[in-house]
Amino acid sequence: MASTSVLSSVMDSDGKIVVPAEIQEQLGLKKGDKLEFIIKDGQTIVRQAPVSSFAEFVGAVPVFANIAEVNAWVRDMRGDDDVVE
């Protein structure tokens, strides 16, 4: 049977709350992690927000100024040197 813990925190005038250390440890939270607040049937569930599956690809592709640069990059990645625009 699952155990239940009741922990509390106080919201400051800016709307910020401190997550109790016990909850931080149980959820494996660290500075900068995002949380989700889910309201269901009059209760609020707080959980660590899932990390986007795309987050790991940020910065993997260079920024391009136009479609010609994109096409050139794709040709280079493929090794297509003989294609004419």
JOMOZI-V410563 format. One record per residue. N is the residue number from 1. PSI is psi in degrees with one decimal (NA if undefined). OMEGA is omega in radians with two decimals (none if undefined). Layout:
# JOMOZI-V410563
n:N psi:PSI omega:OMEGA
n:N psi:PSI omega:OMEGA
This chain:
# JOMOZI-V410563
n:1 psi:137.0 omega:-3.13
n:2 psi:140.6 omega:3.09
n:3 psi:158.4 omega:-3.14
n:4 psi:130.8 omega:3.05
n:5 psi:141.2 omega:3.05
n:6 psi:114.7 omega:3.12
n:7 psi:153.3 omega:-3.10
n:8 psi:162.5 omega:3.10
n:9 psi:165.4 omega:-3.13
n:10 psi:135.6 omega:3.09
n:11 psi:133.3 omega:3.12
n:12 psi:-178.3 omega:-3.06
n:13 psi:-17.0 omega:3.09
n:14 psi:1.5 omega:-3.13
n:15 psi:11.5 omega:-3.13
n:16 psi:143.8 omega:3.05
n:17 psi:155.8 omega:3.06
n:18 psi:126.4 omega:3.08
n:19 psi:122.6 omega:-3.13
n:20 psi:145.0 omega:-3.07
n:21 psi:-39.4 omega:-3.13
n:22 psi:-39.9 omega:3.13
n:23 psi:-40.9 omega:3.09
n:24 psi:-43.4 omega:-3.13
n:25 psi:-46.3 omega:-3.11
n:26 psi:-37.3 omega:-3.13
n:27 psi:-7.9 omega:-3.10
n:28 psi:34.1 omega:-3.09
n:29 psi:146.2 omega:3.03
n:30 psi:166.0 omega:-3.09
n:31 psi:132.1 omega:3.12
n:32 psi:-13.1 omega:3.11
n:33 psi:147.6 omega:3.12
n:34 psi:147.7 omega:3.11
n:35 psi:153.0 omega:3.02
n:36 psi:143.3 omega:3.05
n:37 psi:116.7 omega:-3.11
n:38 psi:123.7 omega:3.12
n:39 psi:120.9 omega:-3.09
n:40 psi:124.4 omega:3.10
n:41 psi:41.6 omega:3.07
n:42 psi:2.9 omega:3.10
n:43 psi:152.4 omega:3.12
n:44 psi:128.5 omega:3.10
n:45 psi:129.2 omega:3.09
n:46 psi:128.3 omega:3.12
n:47 psi:161.7 omega:3.09
n:48 psi:131.3 omega:-3.14
n:49 psi:137.9 omega:3.11
n:50 psi:145.4 omega:3.10
n:51 psi:134.4 omega:3.12
n:52 psi:137.4 omega:3.11
n:53 psi:-15.7 omega:3.12
n:54 psi:-12.3 omega:-3.07
n:55 psi:-34.9 omega:-3.11
n:56 psi:-14.5 omega:-3.11
n:57 psi:-2.9 omega:3.14
n:58 psi:126.1 omega:3.13
n:59 psi:-3.4 omega:-3.11
n:60 psi:-28.7 omega:-3.12
n:61 psi:134.8 omega:-3.14
n:62 psi:164.8 omega:3.08
n:63 psi:133.2 omega:-3.10
n:64 psi:146.6 omega:3.14
n:65 psi:-26.1 omega:-3.09
n:66 psi:175.3 omega:-3.08
n:67 psi:-30.0 omega:3.12
n:68 psi:-39.8 omega:3.10
n:69 psi:-39.1 omega:3.10
n:70 psi:-49.4 omega:-3.13
n:71 psi:-41.8 omega:3.11
n:72 psi:-41.1 omega:3.13
n:73 psi:-43.6 omega:3.13
n:74 psi:-44.7 omega:3.11
n:75 psi:-42.2 omega:3.13
n:76 psi:-41.5 omega:3.13
n:77 psi:-36.5 omega:3.13
n:78 psi:-22.4 omega:-3.04
n:79 psi:20.7 omega:3.13
n:80 psi:91.5 omega:-3.12
n:81 psi:-18.8 omega:-3.00
n:82 psi:9.5 omega:-3.13
n:83 psi:133.8 omega:3.14
n:84 psi:137.1 omega:3.11
n:85 psi:NA omega:none
